C-alpha cells in the first residue's frame, strides 16, 4: 500500500459506480477519477443543476442521479433508477451544522450522514449482489473518535444540541454500520474510509452556517491547513478499487495522526469496534427508516 496513488487503480471498464455527493469535493474527484479509469459513474446529487455543472468536468461515462439523502422519498426514487451497480460510495455528508431536521424529522446530521446512506445501501443491496465483487464504501471521519451513540435520543430531541457532538455521533454511526454490513452481507464487501484533514466544501459550509465568529474562524483555518482534495480522495478510491482492500477494514491517510498522506489502515476507537452497538444501530436504522435490507 506504500504511497498508493490514482495510477494504481485497476481498469474499471464495465463497472458501474454510484458516488453520492458527487457535485463537489471528494465526491466529484472520486467520480472524475473512476470515470477516467473506464467506469460508468452515477453522480448522486441533491441539486441536479449543480450536478450537471459538475458533470461537465468529468471525462468519461457519467450521468447525474437526483438524490437527496435528507429525504427518504428521494432515496427511494433514486434507488429505483439504478439497474446495475458494482460499487456504492457513500461519500456525501454535512458537518457541524446548526440544529435542523430532515424531511422525515430526523436530526439533520444523523439523518443525512447515516440514515440516508444506510437506507440507500439497504435498497441497493439486491442490485449490488448481482455483481460479483460488489463493494460498499462508507466515508467516515477522524471525528468519529469523539462520537458517542445515544440510542435513547439519537435525533437530539431531549438533550441540548451540540453541532460537533451530532457530527461525531453520525461519523461513529458510519463505522458501526460499515462493520455490521460486512458481517451481515457476505455477498457484498463493506469497507470504510476517511479523508483525514482535507480542504473540501464541508469546512466552508460549516463556517458559513454558523454566526459564531469562533466557528467561522475555525472552519476557515481548517481549509487553510488541509491537504488537497486529490489526496483526500485516495483512501475512498483505494477502498473502492484496490484488490488489496479488505472487507471490514478502515482506510485513511497514513501520515501523522491520519491527517495527511497516502492510504493506509486507519485506527478505530473501541466505540467503533463495539459489536453490540453495531447490531443495535442496525436495528434502530431499520426502525427509523422503515426499510429492511434483503440479505438472503
Buried (B, 14 or more C-beta within 10 A) or exposed (E): BEEBEBEBBEEBEEBBBBBBBBBBBBBBBBBBBBBBBBBBBBBBBBEBEBBBBBBEEBEBEBEBBBBBBBBBEBBBBBBEEBEEBBBBBBBBBBBBBBEBBBEBEBBBBBBBBBBBBBBBBBBBBBBBBEBEEBBBBBBBBBBBBBBEBBEEEBBBEEEEEEBBBBBBBBBBBBBBBBBBBBBBBEBBBBBBBBBBBBBBBBBBBBBBBBEEEEBBEBBBEBBEEBBEBBBBBBBBBBBBBBEEBEBBBBBBBBBEEBBBBBBBEBEBEEBBEBEEBBBBBBEBBBEBBEBEBEBE
